[in-house]
């Protein structure tokens, strides 16, 4: 699934869907889908998505400025909900190009680009209570170097991050424990 709209002439947020379970095995792209209802996010890029059941969550992203709003898309009813005014706690600072993942009833937001520097903070959103928590200090061990544009996924109940860029736009080492060394790529 891809959410796009940055380059649309009308600056609409358009939802595109690739139907994988097609009886004819044709797997067609569906969209732009004008059947979507609710309050969609503004057009933006550098925005990851995370799935929880039949819901898809979008946090932050970039559209002329970074944001820290959060939206839920109900994939069954094709409906958007802006959750920004409903959530409690301190939302993560504005960002794009961050990691976003889900485990049980919790969304995880890691790192990203603040518009000025790379980040390495970790925040959670409890989906049952819609409450944000900054859990950066509660995680044991040295955190990864600040980064944005990295891969971020869940496998066997463990989040994995790979690659990304530092605040100078250079590649950063993956799973590197020495915070002083940085790997650059020409």
C-alpha positions as CSV (number, residue, x, y, z in Angstrom):
1,X,0.0,0.0,0.0
2,X,1.3,3.4,-0.9
3,X,0.0,6.8,0.2
4,X,1.0,9.5,-2.1
5,X,0.0,13.0,-3.1
6,X,3.0,15.3,-2.9
7,X,3.2,15.6,-6.7
8,X,-0.6,15.6,-7.4
9,X,-1.7,18.7,-9.3
10,X,-4.7,19.1,-7.0
11,X,-2.7,18.2,-3.9
12,X,-5.1,15.5,-2.9
13,X,-4.1,12.6,-0.6
14,X,-4.7,9.6,-2.9
15,X,-4.8,6.1,-1.6
16,X,-3.5,3.3,-4.0
17,X,-4.1,-0.3,-3.3
18,X,-2.6,-3.5,-4.9
19,X,-5.1,-6.3,-4.6
20,X,-3.1,-9.5,-4.0
21,X,-6.0,-11.9,-3.4
22,X,-7.7,-11.6,-6.8
23,X,-9.5,-14.8,-8.0
24,X,-8.2,-14.2,-11.6
25,X,-4.7,-13.8,-10.3
26,X,-4.4,-10.5,-12.2
27,X,-3.5,-8.5,-9.1
28,X,-4.7,-5.1,-10.3
29,X,-3.8,-1.7,-8.9
30,X,-6.9,-0.1,-7.5
31,X,-7.0,3.7,-7.3
32,X,-7.0,6.5,-7.1
33,X,-9.9,5.5,-4.8
34,X,-12.5,8.2,-4.6
35,X,-14.6,5.9,-2.4
36,X,-12.5,6.6,0.7
37,X,-14.3,8.6,3.4
38,X,-13.4,10.4,6.6
39,X,-10.6,12.9,7.4
40,X,-7.6,11.9,5.3
41,X,-4.1,13.2,6.1
42,X,-2.6,16.0,4.1
43,X,-0.4,15.0,1.1
44,X,3.0,14.0,2.4
45,X,6.0,11.9,1.8
46,X,8.6,10.0,3.8
47,X,5.8,8.5,5.8
48,X,5.8,4.9,7.0
49,X,2.7,2.9,7.7
50,X,2.0,0.2,10.3
51,X,-0.8,-2.3,10.3
52,X,-2.8,-3.5,13.3
53,X,-5.6,-5.9,12.4
54,X,-7.8,-4.2,9.7
55,X,-6.4,-0.8,10.6
56,X,-3.4,1.0,9.1
57,X,-1.7,3.8,11.0
58,X,0.2,6.8,9.6
59,X,2.4,9.0,11.8
60,X,4.3,12.1,10.8
61,X,5.8,12.7,7.4
62,X,6.8,15.6,5.3
63,X,4.7,18.1,3.3
64,X,6.6,21.4,3.2
65,X,7.3,20.9,6.9
66,X,7.5,17.8,9.1
67,X,4.6,16.8,11.2
68,X,3.7,14.7,14.2
69,X,0.0,14.0,13.5
70,X,-1.4,10.5,13.6
71,X,-4.1,8.9,11.4
72,X,-5.9,5.6,11.3
73,X,-7.3,4.1,8.1
74,X,-10.0,1.4,8.5
75,X,-9.2,-0.9,5.6
76,X,-12.6,-2.7,5.9
77,X,-14.7,0.5,5.7
78,X,-12.2,2.5,3.6
79,X,-12.4,5.4,6.1
80,X,-9.8,7.8,7.6
81,X,-9.8,9.1,11.2
82,X,-7.5,11.9,12.4
83,X,-6.5,10.7,15.9
84,X,-4.3,13.7,16.7
85,X,-6.7,15.4,18.9
86,X,-7.8,12.2,20.7
87,X,-4.4,11.0,21.8
88,X,-3.0,11.7,25.3
89,X,0.5,12.1,26.5
90,X,3.4,13.8,24.8
91,X,3.5,13.0,21.1
92,X,6.9,12.5,19.6
93,X,8.5,15.6,18.1
94,X,7.8,16.3,14.4
95,X,9.6,14.0,12.0
96,X,9.8,12.2,8.7
97,X,11.7,9.2,7.4
98,X,11.3,7.4,10.7
99,X,10.6,3.8,11.7
100,X,7.1,2.8,12.5
101,X,6.0,-0.6,13.7
102,X,3.4,-2.4,15.6
103,X,3.5,-5.1,18.3
104,X,0.4,-6.3,20.1
105,X,-1.7,-3.1,20.9
106,X,1.3,-0.8,20.6
107,X,2.8,1.3,17.9
108,X,6.5,2.1,18.0
109,X,8.1,5.2,16.5
110,X,11.9,5.2,16.2
111,X,14.3,7.9,15.0
112,X,13.7,9.9,11.8
113,X,14.5,13.4,10.6
114,X,13.4,16.4,12.6
115,X,13.9,18.8,9.8
116,X,17.3,19.7,11.4
117,X,18.9,16.6,12.8
118,X,18.6,12.8,12.8
119,X,16.8,11.3,15.8
120,X,17.3,8.1,17.8
121,X,14.4,8.4,20.3
122,X,11.8,5.7,20.8
123,X,8.1,6.4,21.5
124,X,5.1,4.1,21.9
125,X,1.4,4.7,21.3
126,X,-0.9,2.4,23.3
127,X,-3.7,1.8,20.8
128,X,-6.2,0.8,23.5
129,X,-5.8,4.0,25.5
130,X,-4.4,6.2,22.7
131,X,-1.6,7.4,25.0
132,X,1.9,8.3,23.9
133,X,4.9,7.3,26.0
134,X,8.6,8.3,25.5
135,X,10.4,5.0,26.3
136,X,13.8,6.1,25.1
137,X,15.3,6.1,28.6
138,X,13.7,2.8,29.7
139,X,15.5,0.7,27.0
140,X,18.7,-1.0,28.2
141,X,21.9,-0.7,26.2
142,X,23.3,2.0,23.9
143,X,20.7,3.1,21.4
144,X,21.5,3.1,17.7
145,X,23.1,6.2,16.3
146,X,20.6,8.9,15.3
147,X,19.3,8.1,11.8
148,X,16.6,8.6,9.3
149,X,15.5,6.7,6.2
150,X,16.3,3.3,7.7
151,X,14.5,0.0,7.2
152,X,12.4,-1.0,10.3
153,X,10.4,-4.2,10.7
154,X,9.2,-6.8,13.2
155,X,10.3,-10.4,13.1
156,X,9.8,-13.0,15.9
157,X,8.7,-10.3,18.3
158,X,11.9,-8.3,17.8
159,X,12.2,-5.0,16.0
160,X,15.1,-4.8,13.5
161,X,16.5,-1.6,12.0
162,X,18.9,-1.5,9.1
163,X,20.9,1.4,7.6
164,X,19.8,4.9,7.3
165,X,21.6,8.3,7.2
166,X,23.1,10.5,9.9
167,X,22.5,14.2,10.2
168,X,25.2,14.9,7.6
169,X,23.4,12.7,5.1
170,X,26.0,9.9,5.3
171,X,25.2,6.2,5.7
172,X,25.5,5.0,9.3
173,X,26.7,1.6,10.5
174,X,24.1,-1.1,11.1
175,X,23.9,-2.7,14.6
176,X,27.2,-0.9,15.5
177,X,27.9,-0.6,19.3
178,X,30.8,1.9,19.1
179,X,29.0,5.3,18.9
180,X,32.2,7.1,17.8
181,X,32.6,5.2,14.6
182,X,30.5,6.0,11.5
183,X,30.6,4.2,8.2
184,X,30.4,6.5,5.2
185,X,29.7,5.5,1.6
186,X,31.1,7.4,-1.4
